[in-house]
Amino acid sequence: MSGFERGTDGPKVIVAGVDGSSSSLRAASYAAGLARRQNALLALVYVQPVLAAGQSMGAPIAGATEEIADGLVAEIRESAERVKDIFQVRWEFHTFRGDAYAGLVTAADELKADAVVVGASESAGHRIIGSVAVRLVKAGRWPVTVVP
């Protein structure tokens, strides 16, 4: 055998990027359904932004992003508890630091993802720079599903 091969028997790990936005939570729900049907592990990934400029001005950025991560975990646990009698999904929550695109790439690589699910960008600026979703698709390393 040549080692690890993605997607040979269906997905084993599905990575979903979450940041608290409505589209990312819809993406997590969609990914949870995929993971349940495929008996795959759902890896929910929050990428904590590193904003050096804000920190240099004394803004408590790290604490704010930790609060977001804690809030996301609580919301996900509550959602999982509500549906546990209907269906079960194996899931893990991971946090990475840095740029959202780079963080999701790192997560997908480290977790050996078979698929990546993200929400559509809600930022107008992404029309110029390119959204995380578009950059993931262009990378061409995993099947990427973008949930509106």
N, C-alpha and C positions, 0 to 999 in steps of 0.2 A: 504494500500500500504506500501511497505517496503522502500520507498524513491527512491533515484536515482538508475537507472539501465542502464548500458552501452548498446548502440546499439540495443535497443528493436524495434525501428521503423526506423532503418537506422541511420547513424551517424549524430549527431547534431553539433559536434565540431571535426575538423580534425586539428591536430597540425603538422606543418612542421618545422623542424629545418633548419635554414639558417645561413651560416657563410661567404657568399661571394664567396665560391668555385663554380666551374662549376657544380659539382654534386649536391650541395645543391640548386642551382638555378633551376636545372632540377627537383629536388624533389619538390620544391615549385610550379613549373608549373604543375607537375603531380597532386599534392595535390589540386591545384586550379581547375583543371578539375573535380576531384572527388567531391570537395565542390560544384561546380556549378551543377553537375548532381544530387547530393543528397540534394541540397538546404541547405547545412550545412555551418556553420561558419568556415572560414579558419583562424587559429591562427598561424601566422608566428612568430617563436621564434628564437631570437638571444641570445646565451649565451656568455656574456662577460667574457673572461678568467681572472682569478685572478692570477697574476704572481708576488708573493711577492719577489722572488729573483731579478727579473728585476727592481722592484721598489726600492729595497734597493741599487741598483747600480745607481739610479738616472734616470732610463729610464722612459719616460712619457707614461707608459702603459695605464693608465685610459683614457687619451686624445685620444690615438690611437684607443682604442676599441670604444669610443664614436663616433669617426669619421667613423669607420666601420659601426656602427649601423645607423648613419645618412645617410651614403651612401646607405645602404641597403634599408632604408625607401624610399629614393628618387628614387632608381631604381624600387622598387616595385610600387610606385605611378605612375611612368612613364609608366610601363608595363600595369597597370590597366587602365590608361587613354587611351592607344592605343587600347585596346580591348573593351572599355565600350559600343560601339555601337553594338558589336557582341554578347557579353554576359556579365552579371554582376556577380561578386562574392562578397559576404560579407566577409570582412577580417579585421583583427586587427593585429597590430605588438606589440610584447612583448619582453622586454629584461630581462634577469635574469643574475646573476653574479655567477661565479664559474666554476666547472668542467662541460664540455659539457653534459656528461651523467646525472649527478645529476641535472643540470639545466633543461634538457628536462623532466626528471622524475617529478621534481617539477612543471614545466609548465603543463604537462599532468594531474597531480593530481589536481592542482588548477583550471584549465580550464575545468575539467571533460571531458577530451578527450575521444572520441570513437575510434580514430585511430591516429597513429603517422607515419609520412612519413619523411624519412631522405635520404640523398645522401650517396652513397657508399664512404667509406674512401679513400682519395687520399694519405694517409700517409703510408710509408713502415713500420714504427714502430708499426703500429696497428696489424701487423701479429703476433707480439710477445705478446703485452699487450691485444689485443682485441679491435675491433672498437666499437664506440658508438652504431652503428647499431646492432652488435652482442650482446652487453650487454643489449640493449633494448629488443631484441627478447628473450633472456634468462630470463629476468625479468618476461615475460609471463603475463603482466598486460593489454596490449592493442594489437590489431592487429598492426603489424609493417610492413610497406612497405619500402624496400630499393631500391632506384632508382639509376641505374648505371650512 
